[in-house]
Amino acid sequence: MKAFLAAGLLLVVISGAFGQAGHGTGRLVGIVVDENEDPIPMAKVVITLLEHEVLNGRLFFTPKIKRRDPAVFETMTDKKGRWYVNGLSSGKWEIRASRAGYVAMNSVRDVLQSPNNREVKLWLESVKEGFYSQDPAALEQANESFRQGDFEKARAEYTAYLAKEPEAVWVMMIIGDCWKKTGDSSKAMETYQEVAALTSADPARKDALSTALAKIGECYLDKGERERALDFLRRSAQASPGNGTVQAWLGELLFSMGNVVEAVCHLSLAVEIAPEKAFPQFRLGLGYLNIGDHEHARVCFLKVIDLDPASDLARQSREFLDDLKGKKTLSPRPD
């Protein structure tokens, strides 16, 4: 069911780093509406920092640092269903909207140090008697256990829920996440492979298939098996070419393996899909720099500065732009 799938879709495992308790100069605005696009006033909106992106040195991205000082902002929608929050740091933030009589909804958004981050729109579906046979209260309890970091309890609760709704592939995916978070990557991979098998023949489930394949690739990457990881990330990108996150992951892995030209192609797709994200722009600039295409590298670094002028990415982009002064393009942009 639409609301159920969306609720599960965005509960993915993300490691985080919480600098300055999530405070910065970023601004998010949004709107909460029902299934008929009518605004929902007095809905509660909770914004929680999930991941604070940092750079280690000049070139290397360090995405996983132990969680400290959680940052949480709360607000309510006005009579037009609108809300806003100021003072957010750069990184991934979960936006959760809820109100009695509706199924709660989550979204995850990359926030820049800018007042012009893309608007967040959340649809809440009203609870209809007899419609939600899968027990939304039980699902919400499992979600809360996951958010609190009690992954063994969450896994048990999701498993009990899955017995009521065996085709709930996103719940199955989160069970895999729970296994991974508790250190059992073999069980996690088995679960993701089961999701891939259930969704591979259904075009309507391409996002679930793409996510499952990417998560299998991540497990192989954690084990140091980069060729196997590359195979699954390629399959993930093929299953859902419009998944900008997967395109960026694939580009990063190819970059680290020395296949810079192909990395540039996938990072270009990631930037095309999500032009508001500074990090893929930065990595694309590095790709162009590595193949000697200085002109396109300049364009990327200037875009990073425009997107997130106060960030470490922007600082490094300025350094690269200084280094590029007077240099000419040595090779053409790859097709």
N, C-alpha and C positions, 0 to 999 in steps of 0.2 A: 504493500500500500504506500502511496506517495509520501505521506507524512512520516510513516514509520521508516521508510528507506532513507529519507533525508536526515532523520534524527540519528540514524546509525552511521550514515555515510561519513560524517565529519568527525567522528570519534576515532581518530587515528593516533598512533603512538608518536609523540614528538618529544624529544629531549629538549631541555631548556636551560637558559642561563639568565639570571635575573639581576641585571645591573641597575643600580640606583632605584631599586624597587619599582622599576617600570616607568619612572617619570621622565618626561621629556617635553618636546614642543609639538608632538603630533596631535592631530585632531581627526576624530571620526564622527561622521553623521550618518543617520540611517532612518529607515521607516519600517514599521511593522504593520502588515496587512493580513486580512483573512483570505480564504480561498477565492473569494469574489473580488479581491483587490480593494476591499473597503478597509480604511484605517482602523487599527485597534488602539484606542486610548488606554492609558493606565496599565500598559504592559510593563513588566519588569525587565530591564536589560542589564545583564552582567557582562563586563568585559574583563577577561583574565589573560595575563601574559603567559604564553606557552613557551616561546623560544626567542631569545635575544641573540641576534646574529652578531658574531664578533670575527675579527680577522687576526690571525696569528702571523706576525711578520708582514711581509709585503705581498705575498702571493697566495698564501694558503688559508683556506676557510676552515675554522674550527667550530662545528655546529653543536658539539655535545659537551656541556659543562654541567656539573651537578647543580640542581635547583637550589636557589637561595631566595630569601625575602619575596614571597609571592606578591604580585601586584594585581589588585582587583579593584575595578571601578564599577559603581552601580548608578543607574538612573532610571527614569520612568518615561514612557512616551507621553506626548501631549495629546490634545484632543484630535489632532490630525495624524496621530500615529507616529510622529517624528521624535527623534532624540539626538543628542550630541554629547560628546565627551572630549574634553581638552586635556593636554598634559601627558600624552602617551609617548613612551620611548619607541625606538625602531625595533621591529621584530614581528613575530607571529602572535596574534591575539585571537582568542576565542570570543565570539560574541554570541550570547545566549539570550533568547527572548522567551518569556513565559507569561501566562495569565490563566487564571482559573477558567475552565471550560474549553481550553485549547491544548493541543499537543505542543509541548515545548520544542523549540527549534534552535539548532546551533549553526554557526558558520565560523570559518577561520579566515583571517585576513592579514596580509602583510601591511604593516603600518610604517610609513616614512615620517621623517621629521618635517612635516608639511601640513598646512591647513587644508590642502586640496586632495586628500586621500579619497579614493573612489567610494561612493555611497554604498552602504550596506542595506540590502533589502531582504527582510525575512518574512516568509509566509507561515502563518500559524493556522492549522486546520482545526476546525471546531470538533469537539468530541461528540459523536452521534451514538445514541444508544444502540447496542448490538453491532456496531461497525468495527470497533477495535477489539476483536476477539483475542488478539495476542497479548492483552494485559499491559497497557502503557505504564501503569504504576510500577509493575515489576521491572520493566525496561528502564524506567527512570531511576529506580533504586540501584540497578546494576551500573548505569552511567555514573551515578554519584560515587559508588565504590571505586570505579575506575579513576574518576577525577581526584579522589582522595589518595590514590596511590596504593590502595589495598587490592592488588591484582589477583591474588588467589581467591579472595572473596568475590571479586567481580567476575572472575572466570566461572565460579560455581553458579552465580546468579544468571549470567548469560547462558550457561549450559542448560539451566532449568527453563529459561525462557525459550531456548531453541527447541526444547521438547514440545512446546505448544505451537511453534511456528517453524517447522523444519526447513522451509525454503527461505528463511531469513538470512541471506548470504552476508549481509553487512554485520549482523550479530556474530556469525561464524568468523568473519574477518577479525572482529575485535577479540574473540576468544584466542585467535592466533596471536594477536598483539599481547594479550595477557601472558601466554606461554613465553613469548619472547622477553617480556619485561621481567619474568621470574627466572630467566636464564636457560630455558629449555628451547633452544633454536630448532631442534629436530621436530618437536611437537608443533612448534609454530609453523615450520615449513609444511608439515603434513596437512595442517589446517588450511593454509593458503592454497596448497595444491588441490584440496577438496573444493575450495571456492572456485578455483580456475576451471576444474572439471565441470562443475555445475553451471558455469556461466559461459563457457567457450562457444556454445552453439546458439546463443541468444543475443542477437544484435542489440536488444534493448538493455542488456547488462554489460555492455562493453566497458563502462567505467569500473565496474566491480572486477571484471577480468583484468583490466589494465593495472588496477591497484594491487590485486593478488600477485600478479606476475612481478611487479616492481618490488613487492615485499619479499618474495622469494629471492630476487636478485640482491636485495639488501642483506638477507641472511647469508648468502654466499660471500658477499663483500665483507661482512663481519668475520667470516672464517678465512679471509685472505684469498679466496678463490675468485680472482678478478675476471677470468675468462668466462666462468659460469655465470657470474653476476652480469657481465656484459651481454651474454646471450638472453637472459631473462629481461633485462632492461630494453633490449632491442624488440623483443616480443611484446613487451608492455607498450612501447611507443607505437608499434604497428597496430595493436588492438585499439588504441585510442589516440590518434595523432594529435588531437586537440588538447591533450593533457600537458599543459606547459610545465608542470612540476616534473613529470617524467622526462620530458625533453631536456630540461635543465640537468637532472640527475645523470642522464645518458651522456650529455655533453661533458659534464664534470669527469665522469669515469674515463671517457675517451681521451680527454685532456691529460689526465693523470697517467694514462698508458702510452702517451706520446703520439696518438692519432689526432693531431691538432686540426687538420683540415676537416675531417668528419665532425670533430667536436664543434667547430665553428658553425657547421650546418645545423646541428641540433640546438646549439645555443641561440642561433638566429631565429629558429622556430619558437623557442621559449620566449624570446623578446617580442616576437610578433604576436604571440598569444597573450602575453601579459606585459605590455609596454610600460606599466607603472612600477615594475619591480626593478630596483637598482642593482641587485646582486647579479642577475643574469647579464645585464648590460655591462657590468664591470668585467665579468669573466669573458664575455664576448670580445671586449676590448683587448684583454690579454691574449685571446686567441689570434686576433688580427695582428697584434704586436709580434707574436711568435712566428707568423708566416710572412712578416715583413710588409703587411698592408697598413702602413702608418696612417693613411688618411681616414680609413674606416675606424681604426683604433681611436683616433682623435674624436670622431663623432660619438663613439660609445662613451668615452671618458667625459666628454662635455655633457652628455645626457645624464650620466650618473650624478654629476654636480648639480644639474638642474632638478633632478628627482629628489635628492636627499643631501642638500648642501652642507649640513652640519655633521655628516657621518664620517667614519673612518674611511669608507669607500671613496667619498668625495675627496678627502685629504690625499689618499693614495693616487686618485685620478689626477689631481693637480700636479703631483710629483711626476707622474708619467707624461703629462702634457708638457711640463718643463723639459723633460729629457728628450721629447720629440721635436722640440723647436728646431727648425731648419732641416729636419730629416725628410726624405722623400719616400714615397711608396716603392718598395722593391719588387713586389709581386702583386698580381691582380687579385681581387676578391674572388673566392671560390664560388662556383655555381651551387 
